[in-house]
Amino acid sequence: MEKNRLTEEIRELRGMLYKKFGFEHIIAKDEKMIAVLKSVVQAAKIDSNILLEGDSGTGKELMAKSIHVAGSRKDAPFVAINCAAIPESLFESELFGAKKGAYTGADKDKTGFLEKAGNGTFFFDEISEIPISIQAKLLRVLQENEFYPLGGNEKINFNARIIAATNKNLADEVSRGNFREDLYYRIRVIPLSLPPLRERRACIPILAHHFLNEFRDEMNKNVSQFSTKAMERLCQAQWPGNVRELKNVVEYCVAMAQSPIISQDLVMLDSDNKTDEF
């Protein structure tokens, strides 16, 4: 009975995941973004490695999850790491795992993220931040489809699909010597570039209303629309933080709104807080 209950719970959770990250829930009206989505839908059908490039906040991780959910590996794990958040001294053990006694403080076996991915999808967020010393080891994993945990001599098979993301121009990083050229071409089988929000302004109104409805329901508030001036302000902004920044601004608007219509003065942009330096 317990096994059946857990199986049903997993089935329900997967259904929620598919519903949340399905391509049909990605909002796109601008021609550039629609073209990207068409390429992404095609790429999801195969297992080739994908490199997602774009400014911070353009939705690269959301796109990666949607690719996973739409592909043949959707019932396997989706494992994501932020390469910029892992200290260089810990990167190898976090990625490959470690055997007991492999280093000071390793009092038990540690399962690495690569092993946790199994036959699913492994997402490297900000892959340009991987230490150069680890890049050679990662390249071997992608070439041989196997790796050894730190301090171990039993190889572990690796069969996950790789999706990587970066907000830097990775080709420039290669030319500067910060990223291995052979690893670059290994992960960049299918390159996809997500345009910044300022280049797809047609998406701003529908994204803003989508976030408004989302936060209205979460906060249980009677907020239904933006005033004409408020929407004009949203559409004219530069959005250096892209969709993430827009979402934060709309959340503030809904939280502070005292009437069903969000007024212009509630649209607080980061640029409003910048002052001239003397």
C-alpha positions in Angstrom: 0.0 0.0 0.0 2.8 2.4 0.9 4.6 1.6 -2.5 1.3 2.3 -4.4 0.9 5.5 -2.5 4.4 6.7 -3.3 4.0 5.7 -7.0 0.8 7.7 -7.3 2.4 10.7 -5.5 5.4 10.6 -8.0 3.0 10.4 -10.9 1.1 13.4 -9.7 4.3 15.4 -9.1 5.6 14.6 -12.5 2.2 15.7 -14.0 2.6 19.0 -12.2 6.2 19.3 -13.5 5.1 18.6 -17.1 2.3 21.1 -16.8 4.5 23.9 -15.4 7.4 23.5 -17.8 5.7 22.4 -21.0 6.5 24.5 -24.1 2.8 25.6 -24.3 3.4 27.6 -21.1 6.3 29.6 -22.4 5.1 33.0 -23.4 6.3 34.4 -26.7 4.8 36.8 -29.1 7.9 38.5 -30.6 9.2 36.9 -33.9 12.7 36.4 -32.5 11.4 34.5 -29.5 9.0 32.4 -31.6 11.9 31.5 -33.9 14.0 30.4 -30.9 11.1 28.3 -29.6 10.7 26.5 -32.9 14.4 25.5 -32.7 14.1 24.5 -29.1 11.1 22.2 -29.8 13.1 20.6 -32.6 16.2 20.2 -30.3 14.1 18.6 -27.5 13.4 15.6 -29.8 17.0 14.5 -29.9 19.8 13.9 -27.3 22.5 16.2 -28.7 24.1 18.6 -26.2 22.7 22.1 -26.1 24.3 25.5 -25.3 21.9 28.2 -24.3 23.4 31.7 -24.5 21.7 34.9 -23.4 21.8 37.7 -20.8 21.0 37.0 -17.2 17.3 36.7 -16.5 16.3 35.7 -20.0 15.0 32.3 -18.8 17.8 29.9 -19.7 17.0 27.5 -16.9 13.3 27.6 -17.6 14.1 26.7 -21.2 16.4 23.9 -20.1 13.7 22.4 -17.9 11.2 22.7 -20.8 13.6 20.8 -23.1 13.9 18.1 -20.5 10.2 17.7 -20.0 9.5 17.6 -23.7 12.2 15.0 -24.4 12.5 11.2 -24.1 14.3 11.6 -20.7 11.4 13.4 -19.0 10.9 10.6 -16.4 14.6 10.6 -15.4 16.2 13.2 -13.1 16.9 16.8 -14.1 20.0 17.9 -12.2 21.1 21.5 -12.2 24.2 23.2 -10.8 25.2 26.8 -10.7 28.9 26.7 -11.6 29.5 30.2 -10.2 28.3 29.2 -6.8 30.6 26.2 -6.2 34.0 27.0 -4.6 36.9 25.7 -6.8 38.2 23.6 -3.9 34.9 21.7 -3.8 34.1 21.5 -7.5 35.7 18.1 -8.2 34.0 16.3 -5.3 30.6 18.0 -5.9 30.7 17.0 -9.6 32.3 13.6 -9.5 31.6 12.5 -6.0 34.2 11.1 -3.5 35.0 7.9 -1.7 35.5 7.8 2.1 38.9 9.1 3.0 39.6 10.8 -0.3 40.3 14.0 1.4 40.3 15.5 4.9 36.8 15.4 6.3 35.5 12.8 3.9 34.1 10.4 6.5 31.7 8.7 4.1 31.1 8.1 0.4 29.7 11.1 -1.4 27.5 10.8 -4.5 28.4 13.5 -7.1 25.9 15.4 -9.2 26.9 13.6 -12.4 25.9 10.3 -10.9 22.7 11.7 -9.6 21.7 12.7 -13.1 21.5 9.0 -14.2 19.9 8.8 -17.7 18.3 12.2 -17.3 19.4 15.8 -18.0 22.4 17.6 -16.5 22.2 21.4 -16.6 25.3 23.4 -16.2 24.3 27.0 -15.4 27.0 29.6 -16.0 29.3 27.0 -17.4 31.9 29.6 -18.2 32.7 29.7 -14.5 33.9 26.1 -14.3 37.6 26.1 -13.2 40.0 25.4 -16.0 41.4 22.4 -14.1 38.0 20.8 -14.0 37.3 21.5 -17.7 39.7 18.8 -18.9 38.1 16.2 -16.6 34.6 17.1 -17.7 35.7 16.9 -21.4 36.9 13.3 -20.7 33.5 12.5 -19.2 31.7 13.7 -22.3 34.1 11.8 -24.6 34.2 8.5 -22.7 30.8 8.6 -21.0 32.3 7.5 -17.8 34.2 8.9 -14.8 35.8 8.0 -11.5 34.8 9.5 -8.1 37.6 11.3 -6.2 39.7 8.7 -4.5 37.8 5.8 -6.2 39.0 3.2 -8.8 35.6 1.9 -10.0 34.3 3.8 -13.0 30.7 5.1 -13.1 28.9 5.3 -16.4 27.5 8.6 -17.5 24.6 8.7 -19.9 22.8 12.1 -19.2 22.1 14.7 -21.8 24.0 17.9 -21.3 22.4 21.4 -21.5 24.7 24.3 -20.6 24.0 27.9 -20.2 26.1 31.1 -20.1 25.5 34.8 -20.0 29.0 35.4 -21.5 30.2 35.0 -25.0 31.8 31.6 -24.7 33.7 32.0 -28.0 35.4 35.1 -26.5 36.2 33.2 -23.3 37.9 30.5 -25.5 40.0 33.2 -27.3 41.0 34.6 -23.9 42.2 31.2 -22.7 39.5 31.0 -20.0 37.6 28.1 -21.6 38.9 25.0 -23.4 38.1 25.1 -27.1 37.6 21.3 -27.3 35.1 21.4 -24.5 33.4 24.4 -26.1 32.7 22.4 -29.3 31.7 19.4 -27.3 28.8 21.2 -25.5 27.9 23.5 -28.4 26.4 20.9 -30.7 23.1 22.8 -30.8 23.6 26.5 -30.0 20.6 28.5 -29.0 20.5 32.2 -28.2 17.8 33.8 -26.1 17.2 37.4 -27.0 17.0 40.0 -24.2 13.7 41.5 -23.2 14.5 44.9 -24.7 14.7 43.1 -28.1 11.3 41.5 -27.8 9.1 44.2 -26.4 6.0 42.6 -27.9 6.3 40.0 -25.1 6.2 42.6 -22.3 2.5 43.1 -22.0 1.6 39.4 -22.0 4.4 38.6 -19.6 3.4 41.4 -17.3 -0.3 40.2 -17.2 0.9 36.6 -16.7 2.9 37.6 -13.7 0.1 39.9 -12.4 -2.4 36.9 -12.5 0.2 34.7 -10.8 0.9 37.0 -7.9 -2.7 38.1 -7.6 -3.7 34.5 -6.9 -0.7 34.0 -4.5 -1.5 37.1 -2.5 -5.3 36.8 -2.8 -5.6 40.4 -3.9 -8.2 42.1 -6.1 -5.8 43.4 -8.8 -6.9 42.9 -12.4 -4.9 45.2 -14.7 -2.3 47.9 -15.4 -3.3 51.4 -16.2 -2.4 52.7 -19.7 0.5 54.8 -18.3 1.8 51.9 -16.2 1.9 49.6 -19.2 3.6 52.3 -21.3 6.2 52.6 -18.6 6.8 48.8 -18.6 7.1 48.7 -22.4 9.5 51.6 -22.6 11.9 50.3 -19.9 15.3 48.9 -20.9 15.1 45.8 -18.5 18.8 45.0 -17.9 17.6 42.2 -15.7 15.3 40.9 -18.4 12.3 38.7 -17.5 13.5 38.2 -13.9 13.5 41.9 -13.3 10.1 42.3 -14.9 8.7 39.6 -12.7 10.1 41.3 -9.6 8.6 44.7 -10.6 5.2 43.2 -11.2 5.3 41.4 -7.8 6.0 44.7 -6.1 3.1 46.3 -8.0 0.7 43.7 -7.0 1.9 43.7 -3.4 1.5 47.4 -3.0 -1.6 48.0 -5.1 -4.6 49.4 -3.2 -7.0 49.3 -6.1 -7.8 46.8 -9.0 -5.8 48.9 -11.4 -2.0 49.2 -11.0 -1.0 52.9 -11.4 2.1 54.3 -13.1 3.7 55.4 -9.8 3.8 51.7 -8.6 6.1 50.7 -11.5 9.4 51.1 -9.7 12.4 50.4 -11.9 16.0 50.0 -10.9 17.0 52.9 -13.1 14.8 55.1 -10.8 17.2 54.5 -7.9 20.4 55.5 -9.8 21.8 58.9 -9.1 24.6 60.9 -10.7 28.0 60.4 -9.1 30.0 63.5 -8.1 
